[in-house]
Amino acid sequence: MVLGIEGRSVVGNLRIVVSWSSRWVGAILIVVCCQSGPVSAQDTPPAATKPPAASATEATAVETPAAEALPSEAPAAQPAVVPPPKAAPVVYAEPRITEDESKKWNSTRSTKLQSALKSSAPNTAETKELIDAGTMFIDRMTIPKNISDLHLKVIDPARRSVDGPSTNSSAKKILLKAMADRGLELLTQKPPHDPDVQLGIVILLGTLNSQPPKGTATAVPYIGSAKALIAVLENSDSPLQCRIAAATGLGRMGREAAVGVSLGDLSVVQRNEIATSLAKALLATEAQGNDDGKIWFRSRVAEALGDCGVASSLTKAPVFIDALMVTVTNPGENVRVRASAIRAVTQLQWDGQTNFPLVLSEAVKLCAEIANQYNASVEAKRPVSANLRHANLDVYLAFRPKTDKPTNPPQAIPPTNWGFVNQTKRNGLTQYEPAVKAAYDVILPVVNAVLVNENRLVAISPAVIAPVEAWITANLPSNRKPTPVSPQPVP
């Protein structure tokens, strides 16, 4: 069994738990630890070398009569040094409320809010209290003294009001909508609010519940926040950490939305809108690059697209599986992003037309690349990158994911069909079960070798890698289109 990984990030003064869902896998008895590599400082350019002065002998070796004295040479003109233009100061929006106004609201309105939250049919006055409270929760994010600890001072109290045991569903609907509407307003205003304020709003909207946890069942997300999260995801001017959090929130909706739960049932149209936004973000030109932030962004977007579970759009165009497979087969893409994408592909709703041999082949090829990159790190005596270890685990999860979803409320996308092993249970795909078993048997020793060795710099034996490469050679796909109606074959 592999323990789930919880990633944490610190952006400004805001501590964020970025992993909103646990991932559990079986068959490996290893704890995965992530370690970031060192950051190199830029080299300092050497100082200019001064030419040596002429010796006294050299200076008097040739005497020039006074009448024939050579004219002295004027020093060469030096180019004018133009200072770089000063960056324009960053201007952020003013706080929506003051600390005193927030305290006054607490002393004069909080009791009325508690009464309104219990109402099964809020009247006009109670509705106003609920709307004002939802607006207040968002506006409090902008108070400067709150920014250093938004979770404790704003996010957690807001979620407690929504999920409180005495909160009536009718009142909750009004409160949630007010928070989502105000959040969208602040996230799209110009000039923008402080990046930590934006991030706090995105995290709150992405973690709001239409139904709190019940027993062993996880909470059901509030779908009404999707519009605000999509706006952030698609805005390339939004801080990258906010776009990552938005993708995470949208992935949660795709994964945990529950059929029949009020405010938490993701319609086919809504699921398509979310998946369309994620597919565009994954392939957008401005999202490309090998800095850590953009790698993390594309990895989270691919993961969220897999959580949506749909391979094709409402018009039956295979845009979602195609976007992921383009990412998987891009030789210039980071291995972590490619592995996130291959795992995401195995979570989509496949049918008999899906090019199973192509997807399976690319997963095994990724395993071979991970083994070779791992050994390159060992040979160079450098720590194995966290990206490589993430990729290694994702390749395993593409075969045998194990989640707690069967205990959840009925899901729109059946979780039992995630992963190659479970995809073979779908109609029209059962014939691929032997190929999946053979592929799993060759990749598992590589996966375990990376997990067991970690940074002890022990090379993976050629005897472990050879069967993977032999499988690849013996199972080359004859067709490189993800589906028969895909416009182009993948590289």
C-alpha positions as CSV (number, residue, x, y, z in Angstrom):
1,M,0.0,0.0,0.0
2,V,1.2,3.5,-0.8
3,L,0.2,6.3,1.5
4,G,-1.5,9.3,-0.1
5,I,0.5,12.4,-0.7
6,E,-0.6,15.8,0.6
7,G,1.2,18.7,-1.0
8,R,1.5,22.1,0.8
9,S,2.5,25.4,-0.7
10,V,3.2,28.8,0.9
11,V,2.2,31.8,-1.2
12,G,3.0,35.1,0.4
13,N,1.8,34.8,4.0
14,L,-1.0,32.3,3.2
15,R,-0.5,28.7,3.9
16,I,-2.4,26.5,1.6
17,V,-3.3,22.9,1.6
18,V,-3.3,22.2,-2.1
19,S,-4.2,18.5,-2.1
20,W,-7.9,18.5,-1.5
21,S,-8.3,14.8,-2.1
22,S,-6.3,11.8,-1.0
23,R,-5.0,9.4,-3.5
24,W,-4.5,5.8,-2.2
25,V,-3.0,3.0,-4.1
26,G,-2.4,-0.6,-3.3
27,A,0.3,-3.3,-3.9
28,I,3.3,-1.1,-2.9
29,L,4.6,-0.8,0.7
30,I,6.3,2.5,0.3
31,V,5.9,6.0,1.7
32,V,6.6,8.5,-1.1
33,C,8.6,11.6,0.0
34,C,9.0,14.6,-2.3
35,Q,12.2,16.7,-2.3
36,S,12.8,19.8,-4.2
37,G,16.2,20.4,-5.8
38,P,18.7,23.1,-4.9
39,V,18.3,26.6,-6.4
40,S,21.5,27.8,-8.1
41,A,22.6,31.4,-7.8
42,Q,23.7,33.2,-11.0
43,D,27.4,33.3,-11.6
44,T,29.0,36.7,-11.0
45,P,30.8,38.0,-14.1
46,P,34.5,38.5,-13.7
47,A,35.8,42.0,-13.4
48,A,37.4,43.5,-16.6
49,T,41.2,42.9,-16.8
50,K,43.4,46.0,-17.0
51,P,46.0,45.9,-19.7
52,P,49.6,45.8,-18.4
53,A,51.5,49.1,-18.3
54,A,54.5,49.5,-20.7
55,S,57.9,49.1,-19.1
56,A,60.4,52.0,-18.8
57,T,62.6,50.3,-21.4
58,E,59.8,50.0,-23.8
59,A,58.7,53.6,-23.2
60,T,62.2,55.0,-24.1
61,A,63.2,52.6,-26.8
62,V,62.3,55.0,-29.6
63,E,62.9,58.7,-29.1
64,T,60.8,61.2,-31.1
65,P,62.2,64.7,-31.7
66,A,60.1,67.4,-30.2
67,A,59.3,68.8,-33.6
68,E,58.0,65.5,-34.7
69,A,56.1,64.6,-31.6
70,L,53.2,62.4,-32.3
71,P,49.8,63.9,-31.5
72,S,48.2,62.3,-28.5
73,E,45.2,60.1,-29.2
74,A,41.8,61.2,-27.8
75,P,40.2,58.4,-25.7
76,A,37.6,56.4,-27.5
77,A,34.1,57.6,-27.0
78,Q,32.2,55.4,-24.5
79,P,28.6,54.5,-25.3
80,A,26.1,56.2,-23.1
81,V,24.8,54.0,-20.4
82,V,21.0,53.9,-20.6
83,P,19.4,52.8,-17.3
84,P,16.7,50.2,-17.7
85,P,13.2,51.7,-17.5
86,K,11.7,51.5,-14.0
87,A,8.9,49.0,-13.7
88,A,5.5,50.6,-13.1
89,P,4.5,50.2,-9.5
90,V,1.9,47.5,-8.9
91,V,-1.4,48.9,-8.0
92,Y,-3.9,46.8,-6.2
93,A,-7.5,47.4,-5.4
94,E,-8.4,49.1,-2.1
95,P,-10.0,46.9,0.6
96,R,-13.7,46.6,0.3
97,I,-14.3,47.1,4.0
98,T,-12.3,48.2,7.1
99,E,-11.5,46.2,10.2
100,D,-13.9,48.4,12.2
101,E,-16.7,47.8,9.8
102,S,-16.1,44.0,10.1
103,K,-16.2,44.2,13.9
104,K,-19.3,46.3,13.8
105,W,-21.0,43.7,11.6
106,N,-20.1,41.0,14.1
107,S,-21.6,42.9,17.0
108,T,-24.8,43.9,15.3
109,R,-25.6,41.3,12.6
110,S,-24.1,37.9,13.6
111,T,-27.0,37.0,15.8
112,K,-29.4,37.8,13.0
113,L,-27.4,35.7,10.6
114,Q,-27.6,32.7,12.9
115,S,-31.4,33.0,13.0
116,A,-31.6,33.4,9.2
117,L,-29.4,30.3,8.7
118,K,-32.1,28.2,10.5
119,S,-35.0,29.4,8.3
120,S,-36.6,26.8,6.0
121,A,-38.3,29.6,4.1
122,P,-36.3,32.9,4.5
123,N,-38.4,36.0,4.3
124,T,-37.2,39.3,2.8
125,A,-35.3,40.4,5.9
126,E,-33.7,37.0,6.4
127,T,-32.7,36.8,2.8
128,K,-31.0,40.2,3.1
129,E,-29.1,38.9,6.2
130,L,-27.9,35.9,4.2
131,I,-26.8,37.9,1.2
132,D,-25.0,40.5,3.3
133,A,-23.3,37.8,5.2
134,G,-22.1,36.0,2.0
135,T,-20.8,39.4,0.8
136,M,-19.1,40.1,4.1
137,F,-17.3,36.8,4.1
138,I,-15.7,37.6,0.8
139,D,-15.0,41.3,1.5
140,R,-13.2,40.4,4.8
141,M,-10.5,38.8,2.6
142,T,-9.4,42.3,1.6
143,I,-8.8,43.6,5.1
144,P,-4.9,44.0,5.3
145,K,-4.7,42.5,8.8
146,N,-6.6,39.4,7.7
147,I,-4.3,38.6,4.7
148,S,-1.6,37.0,6.9
149,D,-4.0,34.2,8.0
150,L,-7.0,34.0,5.7
151,H,-7.8,30.4,6.6
152,L,-8.2,31.1,10.3
153,K,-9.8,34.5,10.1
154,V,-12.1,34.2,7.0
155,I,-12.1,30.9,5.1
156,D,-12.8,28.5,8.0
157,P,-15.5,30.7,9.6
158,A,-17.3,31.0,6.2
159,R,-17.2,27.2,5.7
160,R,-18.5,26.6,9.2
161,S,-21.5,28.8,8.5
162,V,-22.3,26.9,5.3
163,D,-21.8,23.4,6.8
164,G,-23.2,24.1,10.3
165,P,-25.6,21.4,11.6
166,S,-28.4,24.0,12.1
167,T,-28.0,25.6,8.6
168,N,-31.1,24.9,6.6
169,S,-30.7,24.0,2.9
170,S,-32.9,26.9,1.8
171,A,-30.8,29.4,3.7
172,K,-27.6,27.7,2.5
173,K,-28.6,28.2,-1.1
174,I,-28.9,31.9,-0.7
175,L,-25.6,32.2,1.3
176,L,-23.6,30.1,-1.1
177,K,-24.8,32.1,-4.1
178,A,-24.0,35.4,-2.4
179,M,-20.5,34.2,-1.8
180,A,-20.0,32.9,-5.3
181,D,-21.3,36.1,-6.9
182,R,-19.2,38.4,-4.7
183,G,-16.2,36.2,-5.3
184,L,-16.6,36.4,-9.0
185,E,-16.9,40.2,-8.8
186,L,-13.7,40.6,-6.8
187,L,-11.7,38.1,-8.9
188,T,-12.5,39.9,-12.1
189,Q,-12.2,43.5,-11.0
190,K,-9.6,45.9,-12.3
191,P,-7.2,46.8,-10.8
192,P,-7.0,43.4,-9.1
193,H,-6.8,42.7,-5.4
194,D,-3.6,41.5,-3.7
195,P,-2.6,38.0,-5.0
196,D,-3.1,36.5,-1.6
197,V,-6.6,37.9,-1.5
198,Q,-7.3,36.4,-4.9
199,L,-5.9,33.1,-3.8
200,G,-8.0,33.0,-0.6
201,I,-11.2,33.7,-2.6
202,V,-10.4,30.9,-5.1
203,I,-9.6,28.4,-2.3
204,L,-12.8,29.3,-0.5
205,L,-15.0,29.0,-3.6
206,G,-13.3,25.7,-4.6
207,T,-13.9,24.1,-1.2
208,L,-17.4,25.2,-0.5
209,N,-19.8,22.3,0.0
210,S,-23.4,21.7,-1.1
211,Q,-23.4,18.8,1.4
212,P,-20.9,18.3,4.2
213,P,-19.2,15.0,4.9
214,K,-21.5,12.3,6.2
215,G,-20.1,9.3,7.9
216,T,-17.6,7.7,5.4
217,A,-18.9,9.8,2.5
218,T,-16.9,12.8,1.4
219,A,-18.4,16.2,1.1
220,V,-20.2,17.2,-2.2
221,P,-18.8,20.4,-3.7
222,Y,-20.9,23.5,-4.4
223,I,-21.3,23.6,-8.2
224,G,-22.3,27.3,-8.3
225,S,-18.6,28.3,-7.8
226,A,-17.7,26.9,-11.2
227,K,-18.2,30.2,-13.1
228,A,-15.8,32.1,-10.9
229,L,-13.1,29.3,-11.0
230,I,-13.4,29.1,-14.8
231,A,-12.9,32.9,-15.1
232,V,-9.7,32.6,-13.1
233,L,-8.4,29.5,-15.0
234,E,-8.9,31.2,-18.3
235,N,-7.4,34.6,-17.3
236,S,-3.6,34.5,-18.1
237,D,-3.2,37.6,-16.0
238,S,-4.4,35.9,-12.9
239,P,-1.6,34.9,-10.5
240,L,-0.4,31.4,-11.4
241,Q,-1.0,30.1,-7.9
242,C,-4.7,31.2,-8.3
243,R,-5.0,29.4,-11.6
244,I,-3.6,26.2,-10.0
245,A,-6.1,26.4,-7.2
246,A,-8.9,27.1,-9.7
247,A,-8.0,23.9,-11.6
248,T,-7.9,21.9,-8.4
249,G,-11.4,23.2,-7.4
250,L,-12.8,22.4,-10.9
251,G,-11.3,18.9,-10.7
252,R,-13.0,18.4,-7.3
253,M,-16.3,19.3,-8.9
254,G,-15.7,16.8,-11.7
255,R,-14.7,14.1,-9.3
256,E,-17.0,14.5,-6.3
257,A,-20.2,16.0,-7.8
258,A,-23.1,13.7,-6.8
259,V,-26.3,12.9,-8.7
260,G,-29.4,14.1,-6.9
261,V,-27.7,16.3,-4.4
262,S,-29.1,19.9,-4.5
263,L,-26.5,22.4,-5.6
264,G,-24.0,19.5,-6.0
265,D,-25.3,17.7,-9.1
266,L,-23.1,18.5,-12.1
267,S,-25.1,18.5,-15.2
268,V,-23.8,17.2,-18.5
269,V,-23.6,20.8,-19.9
270,Q,-21.7,22.0,-16.8
271,R,-19.3,19.1,-16.9
272,N,-18.7,19.9,-20.6
273,E,-18.0,23.6,-19.8
274,I,-15.5,22.7,-17.1
275,A,-13.7,20.1,-19.3
276,T,-13.6,22.5,-22.3
277,S,-12.0,25.2,-20.1
278,L,-9.4,22.7,-18.8
279,A,-8.5,21.4,-22.2
280,K,-7.9,24.9,-23.5
281,A,-5.8,25.8,-20.5
282,L,-3.6,22.6,-20.9
283,L,-2.6,23.5,-24.5
284,A,-2.6,27.3,-24.2
285,T,0.7,28.8,-25.5
286,E,1.1,31.0,-22.4
287,A,0.9,28.0,-20.1
288,Q,3.9,26.3,-21.7
289,G,7.4,26.5,-20.1
290,N,9.7,24.5,-17.9
291,D,9.7,26.6,-14.8
292,D,8.3,24.8,-11.7
293,G,5.1,26.9,-11.5
294,K,4.0,26.2,-15.1
295,I,4.9,22.5,-14.8
296,W,2.8,22.3,-11.7
297,F,-0.1,24.2,-13.4
298,R,-0.2,21.9,-16.5
299,S,0.0,18.8,-14.2
300,R,-2.9,20.0,-12.1
301,V,-5.0,20.9,-15.2
302,A,-4.4,17.5,-16.7
303,E,-5.4,15.8,-13.5
304,A,-8.6,17.9,-13.2
305,L,-9.5,17.1,-16.8
306,G,-9.2,13.4,-16.0
307,D,-11.4,14.0,-12.9
308,C,-14.1,15.3,-15.2
309,G,-14.2,11.8,-16.8
310,V,-15.4,12.7,-20.2
311,A,-13.5,11.9,-23.4
312,S,-15.7,13.8,-25.9
313,S,-17.6,17.0,-26.0
314,L,-21.4,17.4,-26.3
315,T,-21.0,17.2,-30.1
316,K,-19.1,13.9,-29.8
317,A,-15.8,15.5,-30.8
318,P,-12.9,13.8,-28.9
319,V,-11.4,17.1,-27.8
320,F,-10.6,16.0,-24.2
321,I,-8.9,12.7,-24.9
322,D,-7.1,14.4,-27.8
323,A,-5.8,17.2,-25.6
324,L,-4.4,14.8,-23.1
325,M,-2.8,12.5,-25.6
326,V,-1.1,15.4,-27.4
327,T,0.4,16.2,-24.0
328,V,1.4,12.6,-23.3
329,T,3.2,12.2,-26.6
330,N,4.9,15.6,-26.7
331,P,8.6,14.8,-26.4
332,G,9.4,18.3,-25.2
333,E,6.9,18.1,-22.3
334,N,8.0,17.6,-18.7
335,V,7.7,13.9,-17.7
336,R,5.6,14.8,-14.7
337,V,3.0,16.6,-16.9
338,R,3.0,13.7,-19.4
339,A,2.5,11.2,-16.6
340,S,-0.4,13.2,-15.1
341,A,-1.9,13.3,-18.6
342,I,-1.6,9.5,-19.1
343,R,-3.3,8.8,-15.8
344,A,-6.0,11.3,-16.7
345,V,-6.7,9.6,-20.0
346,T,-7.3,6.3,-18.1
347,Q,-10.1,8.0,-16.1
348,L,-12.2,9.0,-19.1
349,Q,-15.2,7.2,-20.4
350,W,-13.8,5.0,-23.0
351,D,-15.8,3.0,-25.6
352,G,-15.0,0.3,-28.1
353,Q,-13.6,3.0,-30.5
354,T,-10.9,4.2,-28.1
355,N,-7.4,3.3,-29.3
356,F,-6.6,1.2,-26.3
357,P,-3.2,-0.1,-27.8
358,L,-2.0,3.4,-28.3
359,V,-2.7,4.6,-24.8
360,L,-1.3,1.5,-23.2
361,S,1.9,1.7,-25.3
362,E,2.5,5.4,-24.3
363,A,2.1,4.5,-20.6
364,V,4.8,1.8,-20.9
365,K,7.0,4.1,-22.9
366,L,6.8,6.6,-20.1
367,C,7.8,4.0,-17.6
368,A,10.9,3.3,-19.7
369,E,11.8,7.0,-19.9
370,I,11.4,7.3,-16.1
371,A,13.8,4.4,-15.6
372,N,16.4,5.9,-17.9
373,Q,16.1,9.4,-16.4
374,Y,16.4,7.9,-12.9
375,N,19.6,6.1,-13.9
376,A,20.9,9.3,-15.4
377,S,20.5,11.0,-12.1
378,V,22.3,8.1,-10.4
379,E,25.1,8.2,-12.8
380,A,25.4,12.0,-12.3
381,K,25.2,11.6,-8.5
382,R,22.4,14.1,-8.2
383,P,19.2,13.7,-6.3
384,V,16.2,12.3,-8.2
385,S,13.8,15.1,-9.0
386,A,10.4,15.3,-7.3
387,N,8.9,15.6,-10.8
388,L,10.3,12.2,-11.7
389,R,9.0,10.5,-8.6
390,H,5.5,12.0,-9.2
391,A,5.6,10.7,-12.7
392,N,6.6,7.2,-11.5
393,L,3.6,7.1,-9.1
394,D,1.2,8.4,-11.8
395,V,2.2,5.7,-14.2
396,Y,1.3,3.1,-11.5
397,L,-2.0,4.9,-10.8
398,A,-2.8,4.7,-14.6
399,F,-2.9,0.9,-14.2
400,R,-4.3,0.4,-10.7
401,P,-6.0,3.4,-9.0
402,K,-7.7,2.8,-5.7
403,T,-9.9,5.5,-4.3
404,D,-12.5,5.7,-1.5
405,K,-15.1,6.8,-4.0
406,P,-17.3,3.6,-3.9
407,T,-18.4,4.8,-0.4
408,N,-19.4,8.2,-1.7
409,P,-22.9,9.3,-2.8
410,P,-23.7,8.1,-6.4
411,Q,-21.3,9.7,-8.7
412,A,-22.0,10.9,-12.3
413,I,-18.8,9.1,-13.5
414,P,-18.5,5.6,-12.1
415,P,-15.1,5.4,-10.3
416,T,-14.8,1.7,-10.8
417,N,-13.8,2.3,-14.5
418,W,-10.6,4.3,-13.7
419,G,-7.3,2.8,-14.8
420,F,-6.3,0.3,-17.5
421,V,-7.2,-2.7,-15.3
422,N,-10.8,-1.4,-14.9
423,Q,-11.2,0.0,-18.4
424,T,-11.0,-3.6,-19.7
425,K,-14.3,-4.2,-18.0
426,R,-16.2,-1.8,-20.3
427,N,-18.2,-3.1,-23.3
428,G,-16.0,-3.6,-26.3
429,L,-12.7,-3.4,-24.4
430,T,-12.5,-6.8,-22.6
431,Q,-10.1,-8.2,-25.3
432,Y,-7.3,-6.0,-24.0
433,E,-7.2,-7.6,-20.5
434,P,-4.2,-9.9,-21.4
435,A,-2.2,-6.9,-22.9
436,V,-2.8,-4.9,-19.7
437,K,-1.7,-7.7,-17.5
438,A,1.5,-8.2,-19.5
439,A,2.2,-4.5,-19.4
440,Y,1.5,-4.2,-15.7
441,D,3.9,-7.1,-15.0
442,V,6.8,-5.3,-16.7
443,I,6.2,-1.8,-15.3
444,L,5.7,-2.8,-11.7
445,P,9.4,-3.7,-11.0
446,V,10.5,-0.3,-12.3
447,V,7.9,1.6,-10.2
448,N,9.0,-0.3,-7.1
449,A,12.7,0.2,-7.8
450,V,12.2,4.0,-8.0
451,L,10.1,4.0,-4.8
452,V,12.4,1.8,-2.8
453,N,15.7,3.4,-3.9
454,E,14.5,7.1,-3.6
455,N,17.7,9.2,-3.3
456,R,20.1,6.4,-2.3
457,L,21.4,6.6,-5.9
458,V,21.1,2.9,-6.6
459,A,20.7,2.3,-10.4
460,I,17.8,0.3,-11.7
461,S,19.2,-3.0,-13.1
462,P,19.2,-3.5,-16.8
463,A,17.4,-6.8,-16.1
464,V,14.5,-4.8,-14.8
465,I,14.4,-2.3,-17.7
466,A,14.9,-4.8,-20.5
467,P,11.4,-6.4,-20.3
468,V,9.8,-2.9,-20.5
469,E,11.7,-2.1,-23.7
470,A,11.0,-5.6,-25.1
471,W,7.3,-5.1,-24.5
472,I,7.3,-1.7,-26.2
473,T,9.0,-3.2,-29.3
474,A,6.5,-6.0,-29.4
475,N,3.4,-3.9,-29.0
476,L,3.9,-0.9,-31.3
477,P,0.4,0.5,-32.2
478,S,-0.5,0.4,-35.8
479,N,-2.7,3.6,-35.5
480,R,-1.7,6.7,-33.7
481,K,-5.1,8.4,-33.6
482,P,-6.7,8.3,-30.1
483,T,-10.1,7.7,-31.7
484,P,-11.2,7.1,-35.3
485,V,-12.6,10.6,-35.5
486,S,-9.6,12.4,-34.0
487,P,-8.4,15.0,-36.5
488,Q,-4.7,14.1,-36.4
489,P,-2.5,11.2,-35.2
490,V,-0.4,12.1,-32.1
491,P,3.4,12.3,-32.6
